[in-house]
Amino acid sequence: MQTSIFAPANLNEMLDTILITLLIVAICVLLLGVKVFFVKGGKFPNMHVSGNKALRDKGIGCVQSQDREARRKRSFSLEEVEKSLHN
């Protein structure tokens, strides 16, 4: 009988692999969340562009926020733009 290279040799090996994988994932989640889990009032850091003070000081912002601002500032109608182009 020929076995596939993808088939586990037996069920115990497969369960061992799953348990080891779950243990590694649990350790990673615990280490990534040390500040959240063990510090009172702890939270994940804000990784958004607008949450970075150095970027804000340089005037760099989120593209979506900049686009929203640009659309809000646009007060010209299409007719006004065409008139200014023809004059």
PDB file of N, CA, C and O in Angstrom:
ATOM      1  N   MET A   1       0.840  -1.177   0.000  1.00  0.00           N
ATOM      2  CA  MET A   1       0.000   0.000   0.000  1.00  0.00           C
ATOM      3  C   MET A   1       0.886   1.242   0.000  1.00  0.00           C
ATOM      4  O   MET A   1       1.806   1.362   0.809  1.00  0.00           O
ATOM      5  N   GLN A   2       0.600   2.153  -0.909  1.00  0.00           N
ATOM      6  CA  GLN A   2       1.404   3.358  -1.039  1.00  0.00           C
ATOM      7  C   GLN A   2       0.718   4.498  -0.288  1.00  0.00           C
ATOM      8  O   GLN A   2      -0.491   4.695  -0.415  1.00  0.00           O
ATOM      9  N   THR A   3       1.504   5.251   0.500  1.00  0.00           N
ATOM     10  CA  THR A   3       0.947   6.376   1.237  1.00  0.00           C
ATOM     11  C   THR A   3       1.397   7.672   0.603  1.00  0.00           C
ATOM     12  O   THR A   3       2.479   7.753   0.022  1.00  0.00           O
ATOM     13  N   SER A   4       0.569   8.670   0.718  1.00  0.00           N
ATOM     14  CA  SER A   4       0.889   9.990   0.183  1.00  0.00           C
ATOM     15  C   SER A   4       1.881  10.689   1.117  1.00  0.00           C
ATOM     16  O   SER A   4       1.927  10.405   2.314  1.00  0.00           O
ATOM     17  N   ILE A   5       2.660  11.589   0.565  1.00  0.00           N
ATOM     18  CA  ILE A   5       3.605  12.319   1.420  1.00  0.00           C
ATOM     19  C   ILE A   5       2.886  13.304   2.331  1.00  0.00           C
ATOM     20  O   ILE A   5       3.447  13.769   3.324  1.00  0.00           O
ATOM     21  N   PHE A   6       1.618  13.623   1.982  1.00  0.00           N
ATOM     22  CA  PHE A   6       0.861  14.572   2.787  1.00  0.00           C
ATOM     23  C   PHE A   6       0.059  13.904   3.892  1.00  0.00           C
ATOM     24  O   PHE A   6      -0.429  14.591   4.789  1.00  0.00           O
ATOM     25  N   ALA A   7      -0.089  12.608   3.853  1.00  0.00           N
ATOM     26  CA  ALA A   7      -0.858  11.897   4.862  1.00  0.00           C
ATOM     27  C   ALA A   7       0.011  11.684   6.096  1.00  0.00           C
ATOM     28  O   ALA A   7       1.163  11.267   5.973  1.00  0.00           O
ATOM     29  N   PRO A   8      -0.522  11.963   7.280  1.00  0.00           N
ATOM     30  CA  PRO A   8       0.260  11.732   8.497  1.00  0.00           C
ATOM     31  C   PRO A   8       0.501  10.241   8.702  1.00  0.00           C
ATOM     32  O   PRO A   8      -0.313   9.400   8.321  1.00  0.00           O
ATOM     33  N   ALA A   9       1.635   9.944   9.311  1.00  0.00           N
ATOM     34  CA  ALA A   9       1.969   8.544   9.568  1.00  0.00           C
ATOM     35  C   ALA A   9       0.936   7.920  10.494  1.00  0.00           C
ATOM     36  O   ALA A   9       0.533   6.772  10.307  1.00  0.00           O
ATOM     37  N   ASN A  10       0.519   8.675  11.480  1.00  0.00           N
ATOM     38  CA  ASN A  10      -0.552   8.193  12.343  1.00  0.00           C
ATOM     39  C   ASN A  10      -1.238   9.376  13.017  1.00  0.00           C
ATOM     40  O   ASN A  10      -0.755  10.506  12.946  1.00  0.00           O
ATOM     41  N   LEU A  11      -2.330   9.116  13.652  1.00  0.00           N
ATOM     42  CA  LEU A  11      -3.143  10.164  14.257  1.00  0.00           C
ATOM     43  C   LEU A  11      -2.408  10.870  15.400  1.00  0.00           C
ATOM     44  O   LEU A  11      -2.597  12.071  15.596  1.00  0.00           O
ATOM     45  N   ASN A  12      -1.587  10.160  16.145  1.00  0.00           N
ATOM     46  CA  ASN A  12      -0.851  10.751  17.265  1.00  0.00           C
ATOM     47  C   ASN A  12       0.111  11.835  16.783  1.00  0.00           C
ATOM     48  O   ASN A  12       0.235  12.882  17.419  1.00  0.00           O
ATOM     49  N   GLU A  13       0.786  11.591  15.671  1.00  0.00           N
ATOM     50  CA  GLU A  13       1.698  12.612  15.134  1.00  0.00           C
ATOM     51  C   GLU A  13       0.934  13.859  14.730  1.00  0.00           C
ATOM     52  O   GLU A  13       1.391  14.977  14.968  1.00  0.00           O
ATOM     53  N   MET A  14      -0.225  13.670  14.120  1.00  0.00           N
ATOM     54  CA  MET A  14      -1.028  14.806  13.699  1.00  0.00           C
ATOM     55  C   MET A  14      -1.502  15.607  14.911  1.00  0.00           C
ATOM     56  O   MET A  14      -1.440  16.837  14.894  1.00  0.00           O
ATOM     57  N   LEU A  15      -1.966  14.944  15.945  1.00  0.00           N
ATOM     58  CA  LEU A  15      -2.415  15.636  17.156  1.00  0.00           C
ATOM     59  C   LEU A  15      -1.256  16.354  17.844  1.00  0.00           C
ATOM     60  O   LEU A  15      -1.429  17.460  18.356  1.00  0.00           O
ATOM     61  N   ASP A  16      -0.092  15.739  17.859  1.00  0.00           N
ATOM     62  CA  ASP A  16       1.085  16.390  18.443  1.00  0.00           C
ATOM     63  C   ASP A  16       1.410  17.681  17.696  1.00  0.00           C
ATOM     64  O   ASP A  16       1.703  18.708  18.309  1.00  0.00           O
ATOM     65  N   THR A  17       1.355  17.617  16.388  1.00  0.00           N
ATOM     66  CA  THR A  17       1.653  18.804  15.576  1.00  0.00           C
ATOM     67  C   THR A  17       0.639  19.911  15.837  1.00  0.00           C
ATOM     68  O   THR A  17       1.014  21.077  15.965  1.00  0.00           O
ATOM     69  N   ILE A  18      -0.631  19.561  15.915  1.00  0.00           N
ATOM     70  CA  ILE A  18      -1.674  20.560  16.185  1.00  0.00           C
ATOM     71  C   ILE A  18      -1.487  21.169  17.570  1.00  0.00           C
ATOM     72  O   ILE A  18      -1.601  22.385  17.729  1.00  0.00           O
ATOM     73  N   LEU A  19      -1.205  20.348  18.566  1.00  0.00           N
ATOM     74  CA  LEU A  19      -1.013  20.869  19.925  1.00  0.00           C
ATOM     75  C   LEU A  19       0.211  21.781  20.014  1.00  0.00           C
ATOM     76  O   LEU A  19       0.162  22.822  20.669  1.00  0.00           O
ATOM     77  N   ILE A  20       1.287  21.402  19.369  1.00  0.00           N
ATOM     78  CA  ILE A  20       2.493  22.244  19.379  1.00  0.00           C
ATOM     79  C   ILE A  20       2.212  23.571  18.678  1.00  0.00           C
ATOM     80  O   ILE A  20       2.652  24.626  19.136  1.00  0.00           O
ATOM     81  N   THR A  21       1.485  23.516  17.575  1.00  0.00           N
ATOM     82  CA  THR A  21       1.133  24.737  16.848  1.00  0.00           C
ATOM     83  C   THR A  21       0.269  25.647  17.703  1.00  0.00           C
ATOM     84  O   THR A  21       0.511  26.852  17.764  1.00  0.00           O
ATOM     85  N   LEU A  22      -0.729  25.087  18.361  1.00  0.00           N
ATOM     86  CA  LEU A  22      -1.591  25.892  19.233  1.00  0.00           C
ATOM     87  C   LEU A  22      -0.813  26.491  20.396  1.00  0.00           C
ATOM     88  O   LEU A  22      -1.066  27.630  20.789  1.00  0.00           O
ATOM     89  N   LEU A  23       0.126  25.739  20.947  1.00  0.00           N
ATOM     90  CA  LEU A  23       0.960  26.251  22.032  1.00  0.00           C
ATOM     91  C   LEU A  23       1.819  27.426  21.558  1.00  0.00           C
ATOM     92  O   LEU A  23       1.942  28.428  22.262  1.00  0.00           O
ATOM     93  N   ILE A  24       2.405  27.307  20.384  1.00  0.00           N
ATOM     94  CA  ILE A  24       3.229  28.397  19.841  1.00  0.00           C
ATOM     95  C   ILE A  24       2.375  29.638  19.584  1.00  0.00           C
ATOM     96  O   ILE A  24       2.791  30.753  19.901  1.00  0.00           O
ATOM     97  N   VAL A  25       1.193  29.453  19.015  1.00  0.00           N
ATOM     98  CA  VAL A  25       0.302  30.600  18.760  1.00  0.00           C
ATOM     99  C   VAL A  25      -0.121  31.244  20.080  1.00  0.00           C
ATOM    100  O   VAL A  25      -0.154  32.471  20.179  1.00  0.00           O
ATOM    101  N   ALA A  26      -0.441  30.451  21.078  1.00  0.00           N
ATOM    102  CA  ALA A  26      -0.847  31.000  22.380  1.00  0.00           C
ATOM    103  C   ALA A  26       0.286  31.791  23.018  1.00  0.00           C
ATOM    104  O   ALA A  26       0.044  32.856  23.587  1.00  0.00           O
ATOM    105  N   ILE A  27       1.510  31.297  22.936  1.00  0.00           N
ATOM    106  CA  ILE A  27       2.666  32.012  23.485  1.00  0.00           C
ATOM    107  C   ILE A  27       2.865  33.333  22.745  1.00  0.00           C
ATOM    108  O   ILE A  27       3.148  34.355  23.371  1.00  0.00           O
ATOM    109  N   CYS A  28       2.722  33.323  21.426  1.00  0.00           N
ATOM    110  CA  CYS A  28       2.876  34.553  20.636  1.00  0.00           C
ATOM    111  C   CYS A  28       1.825  35.591  21.012  1.00  0.00           C
ATOM    112  O   CYS A  28       2.147  36.766  21.184  1.00  0.00           O
ATOM    113  N   VAL A  29       0.575  35.165  21.140  1.00  0.00           N
ATOM    114  CA  VAL A  29      -0.496  36.092  21.518  1.00  0.00           C
ATOM    115  C   VAL A  29      -0.237  36.658  22.905  1.00  0.00           C
ATOM    116  O   VAL A  29      -0.438  37.851  23.134  1.00  0.00           O
ATOM    117  N   LEU A  30       0.204  35.822  23.825  1.00  0.00           N
ATOM    118  CA  LEU A  30       0.503  36.273  25.183  1.00  0.00           C
ATOM    119  C   LEU A  30       1.637  37.294  25.185  1.00  0.00           C
ATOM    120  O   LEU A  30       1.546  38.322  25.856  1.00  0.00           O
ATOM    121  N   LEU A  31       2.699  37.019  24.441  1.00  0.00           N
ATOM    122  CA  LEU A  31       3.829  37.945  24.405  1.00  0.00           C
ATOM    123  C   LEU A  31       3.474  39.262  23.704  1.00  0.00           C
ATOM    124  O   LEU A  31       3.928  40.328  24.120  1.00  0.00           O
ATOM    125  N   LEU A  32       2.670  39.190  22.650  1.00  0.00           N
ATOM    126  CA  LEU A  32       2.257  40.420  21.965  1.00  0.00           C
ATOM    127  C   LEU A  32       1.320  41.263  22.827  1.00  0.00           C
ATOM    128  O   LEU A  32       1.265  42.484  22.686  1.00  0.00           O
ATOM    129  N   GLY A  33       0.590  40.606  23.714  1.00  0.00           N
ATOM    130  CA  GLY A  33      -0.385  41.323  24.516  1.00  0.00           C
ATOM    131  C   GLY A  33       0.015  41.539  25.957  1.00  0.00           C
ATOM    132  O   GLY A  33      -0.856  41.769  26.797  1.00  0.00           O
ATOM    133  N   VAL A  34       1.306  41.475  26.283  1.00  0.00           N
ATOM    134  CA  VAL A  34       1.748  41.641  27.677  1.00  0.00           C
ATOM    135  C   VAL A  34       1.234  42.950  28.251  1.00  0.00           C
ATOM    136  O   VAL A  34       0.699  42.974  29.360  1.00  0.00           O
ATOM    137  N   LYS A  35       1.392  44.037  27.510  1.00  0.00           N
ATOM    138  CA  LYS A  35       0.965  45.345  28.010  1.00  0.00           C
ATOM    139  C   LYS A  35      -0.553  45.392  28.185  1.00  0.00           C
ATOM    140  O   LYS A  35      -1.052  45.984  29.141  1.00  0.00           O
ATOM    141  N   VAL A  36      -1.274  44.774  27.273  1.00  0.00           N
ATOM    142  CA  VAL A  36      -2.733  44.798  27.345  1.00  0.00           C
ATOM    143  C   VAL A  36      -3.234  43.939  28.500  1.00  0.00           C
ATOM    144  O   VAL A  36      -4.147  44.338  29.224  1.00  0.00           O
ATOM    145  N   PHE A  37      -2.644  42.772  28.671  1.00  0.00           N
ATOM    146  CA  PHE A  37      -3.141  41.836  29.674  1.00  0.00           C
ATOM    147  C   PHE A  37      -2.691  42.152  31.095  1.00  0.00           C
ATOM    148  O   PHE A  37      -3.444  41.921  32.040  1.00  0.00           O
ATOM    149  N   PHE A  38      -1.479  42.675  31.265  1.00  0.00           N
ATOM    150  CA  PHE A  38      -0.903  42.787  32.602  1.00  0.00           C
ATOM    151  C   PHE A  38      -0.732  44.206  33.125  1.00  0.00           C
ATOM    152  O   PHE A  38      -0.377  44.376  34.292  1.00  0.00           O
ATOM    153  N   VAL A  39      -0.965  45.222  32.322  1.00  0.00           N
ATOM    154  CA  VAL A  39      -0.848  46.603  32.768  1.00  0.00           C
ATOM    155  C   VAL A  39      -2.252  47.181  32.886  1.00  0.00           C
ATOM    156  O   VAL A  39      -3.059  47.080  31.963  1.00  0.00           O
ATOM    157  N   LYS A  40      -2.528  47.782  34.026  1.00  0.00           N
ATOM    158  CA  LYS A  40      -3.848  48.360  34.226  1.00  0.00           C
ATOM    159  C   LYS A  40      -4.031  49.517  33.253  1.00  0.00           C
ATOM    160  O   LYS A  40      -3.201  50.424  33.194  1.00  0.00           O
ATOM    161  N   GLY A  41      -5.101  49.484  32.503  1.00  0.00           N
ATOM    162  CA  GLY A  41      -5.361  50.513  31.499  1.00  0.00           C
ATOM    163  C   GLY A  41      -4.487  50.367  30.265  1.00  0.00           C
ATOM    164  O   GLY A  41      -4.424  51.273  29.435  1.00  0.00           O
ATOM    165  N   GLY A  42      -3.818  49.239  30.142  1.00  0.00           N
ATOM    166  CA  GLY A  42      -2.946  49.018  28.996  1.00  0.00           C
ATOM    167  C   GLY A  42      -3.746  48.831  27.725  1.00  0.00           C
ATOM    168  O   GLY A  42      -4.866  48.320  27.749  1.00  0.00           O
ATOM    169  N   LYS A  43      -3.163  49.248  26.618  1.00  0.00           N
ATOM    170  CA  LYS A  43      -3.819  49.071  25.333  1.00  0.00           C
ATOM    171  C   LYS A  43      -2.757  48.922  24.255  1.00  0.00           C
ATOM    172  O   LYS A  43      -1.599  49.285  24.459  1.00  0.00           O
ATOM    173  N   PHE A  44      -3.152  48.393  23.122  1.00  0.00           N
ATOM    174  CA  PHE A  44      -2.224  48.268  22.018  1.00  0.00           C
ATOM    175  C   PHE A  44      -1.866  49.658  21.514  1.00  0.00           C
ATOM    176  O   PHE A  44      -2.713  50.551  21.533  1.00  0.00           O
ATOM    177  N   PRO A  45      -0.628  49.863  21.061  1.00  0.00           N
ATOM    178  CA  PRO A  45      -0.254  51.180  20.557  1.00  0.00           C
ATOM    179  C   PRO A  45      -1.005  51.507  19.270  1.00  0.00           C
ATOM    180  O   PRO A  45      -1.353  50.616  18.495  1.00  0.00           O
ATOM    181  N   ASN A  46      -1.243  52.778  19.061  1.00  0.00           N
ATOM    182  CA  ASN A  46      -1.928  53.230  17.850  1.00  0.00           C
ATOM    183  C   ASN A  46      -0.929  53.205  16.705  1.00  0.00           C
ATOM    184  O   ASN A  46       0.010  54.001  16.686  1.00  0.00           O
ATOM    185  N   MET A  47      -1.118  52.311  15.762  1.00  0.00           N
ATOM    186  CA  MET A  47      -0.189  52.175  14.648  1.00  0.00           C
ATOM    187  C   MET A  47      -0.641  52.963  13.426  1.00  0.00           C
ATOM    188  O   MET A  47      -0.008  52.886  12.373  1.00  0.00           O
ATOM    189  N   HIS A  48      -1.728  53.720  13.554  1.00  0.00           N
ATOM    190  CA  HIS A  48      -2.234  54.506  12.443  1.00  0.00           C
ATOM    191  C   HIS A  48      -1.341  55.722  12.228  1.00  0.00           C
ATOM    192  O   HIS A  48      -0.745  56.227  13.180  1.00  0.00           O
ATOM    193  N   VAL A  49      -1.243  56.187  11.015  1.00  0.00           N
ATOM    194  CA  VAL A  49      -0.380  57.315  10.677  1.00  0.00           C
ATOM    195  C   VAL A  49      -0.745  58.543  11.513  1.00  0.00           C
ATOM    196  O   VAL A  49       0.135  59.259  11.991  1.00  0.00           O
ATOM    197  N   SER A  50      -2.033  58.779  11.682  1.00  0.00           N
ATOM    198  CA  SER A  50      -2.454  59.958  12.428  1.00  0.00           C
ATOM    199  C   SER A  50      -2.127  59.849  13.918  1.00  0.00           C
ATOM    200  O   SER A  50      -2.155  60.854  14.628  1.00  0.00           O
ATOM    201  N   GLY A  51      -1.821  58.655  14.395  1.00  0.00           N
ATOM    202  CA  GLY A  51      -1.478  58.471  15.796  1.00  0.00           C
ATOM    203  C   GLY A  51      -0.005  58.670  16.089  1.00  0.00           C
ATOM    204  O   GLY A  51       0.409  58.553  17.242  1.00  0.00           O
ATOM    205  N   ASN A  52       0.802  58.970  15.073  1.00  0.00           N
ATOM    206  CA  ASN A  52       2.238  59.133  15.232  1.00  0.00           C
ATOM    207  C   ASN A  52       2.570  60.623  15.303  1.00  0.00           C
ATOM    208  O   ASN A  52       2.378  61.349  14.327  1.00  0.00           O
ATOM    209  N   LYS A  53       3.066  61.080  16.454  1.00  0.00           N
ATOM    210  CA  LYS A  53       3.328  62.504  16.667  1.00  0.00           C
ATOM    211  C   LYS A  53       4.395  63.038  15.717  1.00  0.00           C
ATOM    212  O   LYS A  53       4.266  64.154  15.214  1.00  0.00           O
ATOM    213  N   ALA A  54       5.437  62.264  15.465  1.00  0.00           N
ATOM    214  CA  ALA A  54       6.509  62.732  14.579  1.00  0.00           C
ATOM    215  C   ALA A  54       5.987  62.979  13.164  1.00  0.00           C
ATOM    216  O   ALA A  54       6.372  63.955  12.520  1.00  0.00           O
ATOM    217  N   LEU A  55       5.125  62.110  12.690  1.00  0.00           N
ATOM    218  CA  LEU A  55       4.560  62.310  11.352  1.00  0.00           C
ATOM    219  C   LEU A  55       3.612  63.503  11.326  1.00  0.00           C
ATOM    220  O   LEU A  55       3.588  64.259  10.356  1.00  0.00           O
ATOM    221  N   ARG A  56       2.835  63.670  12.389  1.00  0.00           N
ATOM    222  CA  ARG A  56       1.941  64.835  12.457  1.00  0.00           C
ATOM    223  C   ARG A  56       2.733  66.125  12.457  1.00  0.00           C
ATOM    224  O   ARG A  56       2.332  67.093  11.811  1.00  0.00           O
ATOM    225  N   ASP A  57       3.879  66.161  13.185  1.00  0.00           N
ATOM    226  CA  ASP A  57       4.710  67.364  13.217  1.00  0.00           C
ATOM    227  C   ASP A  57       5.254  67.706  11.837  1.00  0.00           C
ATOM    228  O   ASP A  57       5.461  68.877  11.521  1.00  0.00           O
ATOM    229  N   LYS A  58       5.485  66.693  11.020  1.00  0.00           N
ATOM    230  CA  LYS A  58       5.976  66.917   9.655  1.00  0.00           C
ATOM    231  C   LYS A  58       4.848  67.235   8.676  1.00  0.00           C
ATOM    232  O   LYS A  58       5.101  67.540   7.510  1.00  0.00           O
ATOM    233  N   GLY A  59       3.606  67.162   9.152  1.00  0.00           N
ATOM    234  CA  GLY A  59       2.467  67.442   8.289  1.00  0.00           C
ATOM    235  C   GLY A  59       2.023  66.257   7.461  1.00  0.00           C
ATOM    236  O   GLY A  59       1.262  66.416   6.506  1.00  0.00           O
ATOM    237  N   ILE A  60       2.486  65.071   7.812  1.00  0.00           N
ATOM    238  CA  ILE A  60       2.115  63.866   7.078  1.00  0.00           C
ATOM    239  C   ILE A  60       0.895  63.261   7.750  1.00  0.00           C
ATOM    240  O   ILE A  60       0.871  63.074   8.966  1.00  0.00           O
ATOM    241  N   GLY A  61      -0.102  62.962   6.961  1.00  0.00           N
ATOM    242  CA  GLY A  61      -1.320  62.401   7.514  1.00  0.00           C
ATOM    243  C   GLY A  61      -1.781  61.200   6.736  1.00  0.00           C
ATOM    244  O   GLY A  61      -1.155  60.786   5.760  1.00  0.00           O
ATOM    245  N   CYS A  62      -2.871  60.655   7.178  1.00  0.00           N
ATOM    246  CA  CYS A  62      -3.469  59.500   6.533  1.00  0.00           C
ATOM    247  C   CYS A  62      -4.035  59.916   5.179  1.00  0.00           C
ATOM    248  O   CYS A  62      -4.651  60.975   5.059  1.00  0.00           O
ATOM    249  N   VAL A  63      -3.831  59.097   4.180  1.00  0.00           N
ATOM    250  CA  VAL A  63      -4.308  59.413   2.840  1.00  0.00           C
ATOM    251  C   VAL A  63      -5.826  59.538   2.831  1.00  0.00           C
ATOM    252  O   VAL A  63      -6.373  60.428   2.179  1.00  0.00           O
ATOM    253  N   GLN A  64      -6.498  58.668   3.538  1.00  0.00           N
ATOM    254  CA  GLN A  64      -7.959  58.737   3.562  1.00  0.00           C
ATOM    255  C   GLN A  64      -8.430  60.030   4.220  1.00  0.00           C
ATOM    256  O   GLN A  64      -9.393  60.642   3.759  1.00  0.00           O
ATOM    257  N   SER A  65      -7.765  60.449   5.289  1.00  0.00           N
ATOM    258  CA  SER A  65      -8.137  61.695   5.956  1.00  0.00           C
ATOM    259  C   SER A  65      -7.845  62.894   5.060  1.00  0.00           C
ATOM    260  O   SER A  65      -8.650  63.822   4.980  1.00  0.00           O
ATOM    261  N   GLN A  66      -6.696  62.877   4.385  1.00  0.00           N
ATOM    262  CA  GLN A  66      -6.359  63.969   3.484  1.00  0.00           C
ATOM    263  C   GLN A  66      -7.346  64.052   2.327  1.00  0.00           C
ATOM    264  O   GLN A  66      -7.735  65.145   1.916  1.00  0.00           O
ATOM    265  N   ASP A  67      -7.748  62.908   1.805  1.00  0.00           N
ATOM    266  CA  ASP A  67      -8.725  62.885   0.719  1.00  0.00           C
ATOM    267  C   ASP A  67     -10.058  63.438   1.196  1.00  0.00           C
ATOM    268  O   ASP A  67     -10.701  64.212   0.487  1.00  0.00           O
ATOM    269  N   ARG A  68     -10.476  63.048   2.394  1.00  0.00           N
ATOM    270  CA  ARG A  68     -11.728  63.546   2.949  1.00  0.00           C
ATOM    271  C   ARG A  68     -11.687  65.052   3.110  1.00  0.00           C
ATOM    272  O   ARG A  68     -12.659  65.740   2.796  1.00  0.00           O
ATOM    273  N   GLU A  69     -10.549  65.580   3.608  1.00  0.00           N
ATOM    274  CA  GLU A  69     -10.389  67.033   3.757  1.00  0.00           C
ATOM    275  C   GLU A  69     -10.440  67.737   2.418  1.00  0.00           C
ATOM    276  O   GLU A  69     -11.094  68.770   2.278  1.00  0.00           O
ATOM    277  N   ALA A  70      -9.751  67.181   1.432  1.00  0.00           N
ATOM    278  CA  ALA A  70      -9.721  67.802   0.106  1.00  0.00           C
ATOM    279  C   ALA A  70     -11.114  67.833  -0.508  1.00  0.00           C
ATOM    280  O   ALA A  70     -11.487  68.812  -1.154  1.00  0.00           O
ATOM    281  N   ARG A  71     -11.869  66.789  -0.313  1.00  0.00           N
ATOM    282  CA  ARG A  71     -13.230  66.763  -0.862  1.00  0.00           C
ATOM    283  C   ARG A  71     -14.131  67.760  -0.134  1.00  0.00           C
ATOM    284  O   ARG A  71     -15.015  68.358  -0.747  1.00  0.00           O
ATOM    285  N   ARG A  72     -13.914  67.938   1.159  1.00  0.00           N
ATOM    286  CA  ARG A  72     -14.716  68.868   1.931  1.00  0.00           C
ATOM    287  C   ARG A  72     -14.379  70.311   1.557  1.00  0.00           C
ATOM    288  O   ARG A  72     -15.272  71.157   1.520  1.00  0.00           O
ATOM    289  N   LYS A  73     -13.111  70.606   1.280  1.00  0.00           N
ATOM    290  CA  LYS A  73     -12.674  71.964   0.957  1.00  0.00           C
ATOM    291  C   LYS A  73     -13.125  72.397  -0.438  1.00  0.00           C
ATOM    292  O   LYS A  73     -13.238  73.593  -0.706  1.00  0.00           O
ATOM    293  N   ARG A  74     -13.380  71.450  -1.315  1.00  0.00           N
ATOM    294  CA  ARG A  74     -13.743  71.790  -2.681  1.00  0.00           C
ATOM    295  C   ARG A  74     -15.104  72.463  -2.677  1.00  0.00           C
ATOM    296  O   ARG A  74     -16.129  71.818  -2.454  1.00  0.00           O
ATOM    297  N   SER A  75     -15.104  73.753  -2.923  1.00  0.00           N
ATOM    298  CA  SER A  75     -16.361  74.492  -2.900  1.00  0.00           C
ATOM    299  C   SER A  75     -16.774  74.936  -4.292  1.00  0.00           C
ATOM    300  O   SER A  75     -17.805  75.590  -4.446  1.00  0.00           O
ATOM    301  N   PHE A  76     -15.996  74.597  -5.307  1.00  0.00           N
ATOM    302  CA  PHE A  76     -16.315  74.992  -6.664  1.00  0.00           C
ATOM    303  C   PHE A  76     -17.227  73.967  -7.314  1.00  0.00           C
ATOM    304  O   PHE A  76     -17.046  72.759  -7.163  1.00  0.00           O
ATOM    305  N   SER A  77     -18.194  74.471  -8.027  1.00  0.00           N
ATOM    306  CA  SER A  77     -19.019  73.563  -8.805  1.00  0.00           C
ATOM    307  C   SER A  77     -18.359  73.375 -10.165  1.00  0.00           C
ATOM    308  O   SER A  77     -17.428  74.105 -10.508  1.00  0.00           O
ATOM    309  N   LEU A  78     -18.817  72.431 -10.919  1.00  0.00           N
ATOM    310  CA  LEU A  78     -18.247  72.148 -12.230  1.00  0.00           C
ATOM    311  C   LEU A  78     -18.430  73.351 -13.157  1.00  0.00           C
ATOM    312  O   LEU A  78     -17.545  73.658 -13.956  1.00  0.00           O
ATOM    313  N   GLU A  79     -19.559  74.022 -13.056  1.00  0.00           N
ATOM    314  CA  GLU A  79     -19.814  75.198 -13.894  1.00  0.00           C
ATOM    315  C   GLU A  79     -18.814  76.311 -13.588  1.00  0.00           C
ATOM    316  O   GLU A  79     -18.322  76.969 -14.505  1.00  0.00           O
ATOM    317  N   GLU A  80     -18.510  76.527 -12.303  1.00  0.00           N
ATOM    318  CA  GLU A  80     -17.541  77.562 -11.927  1.00  0.00           C
ATOM    319  C   GLU A  80     -16.154  77.248 -12.460  1.00  0.00           C
ATOM    320  O   GLU A  80     -15.442  78.150 -12.902  1.00  0.00           O
ATOM    321  N   VAL A  81     -15.767  76.001 -12.427  1.00  0.00           N
ATOM    322  CA  VAL A  81     -14.459  75.614 -12.928  1.00  0.00           C
ATOM    323  C   VAL A  81     -14.386  75.820 -14.429  1.00  0.00           C
ATOM    324  O   VAL A  81     -13.374  76.305 -14.935  1.00  0.00           O
ATOM    325  N   GLU A  82     -15.456  75.455 -15.162  1.00  0.00           N
ATOM    326  CA  GLU A  82     -15.472  75.644 -16.608  1.00  0.00           C
ATOM    327  C   GLU A  82     -15.425  77.129 -16.969  1.00  0.00           C
ATOM    328  O   GLU A  82     -14.749  77.522 -17.919  1.00  0.00           O
ATOM    329  N   LYS A  83     -16.150  77.950 -16.204  1.00  0.00           N
ATOM    330  CA  LYS A  83     -16.119  79.393 -16.462  1.00  0.00           C
ATOM    331  C   LYS A  83     -14.728  79.973 -16.262  1.00  0.00           C
ATOM    332  O   LYS A  83     -14.281  80.816 -17.039  1.00  0.00           O
ATOM    333  N   SER A  84     -14.038  79.513 -15.206  1.00  0.00           N
ATOM    334  CA  SER A  84     -12.695  80.050 -14.943  1.00  0.00           C
ATOM    335  C   SER A  84     -11.720  79.584 -16.007  1.00  0.00           C
ATOM    336  O   SER A  84     -10.761  80.301 -16.294  1.00  0.00           O
ATOM    337  N   LEU A  85     -11.916  78.430 -16.600  1.00  0.00           N
ATOM    338  CA  LEU A  85     -11.032  77.947 -17.641  1.00  0.00           C
ATOM    339  C   LEU A  85     -11.235  78.689 -18.962  1.00  0.00           C
ATOM    340  O   LEU A  85     -10.285  78.864 -19.725  1.00  0.00           O
ATOM    341  N   HIS A  86     -12.478  79.132 -19.242  1.00  0.00           N
ATOM    342  CA  HIS A  86     -12.780  79.817 -20.508  1.00  0.00           C
ATOM    343  C   HIS A  86     -12.476  81.309 -20.437  1.00  0.00           C
ATOM    344  O   HIS A  86     -12.412  81.963 -21.477  1.00  0.00           O
ATOM    345  N   ASN A  87     -12.295  81.848 -19.282  1.00  0.00           N
ATOM    346  CA  ASN A  87     -12.013  83.295 -19.160  1.00  0.00           C
ATOM    347  C   ASN A  87     -10.553  83.578 -19.194  1.00  0.00           C
ATOM    348  O   ASN A  87     -10.146  84.736 -19.104  1.00  0.00           O
TER     349      ASN A  87
END
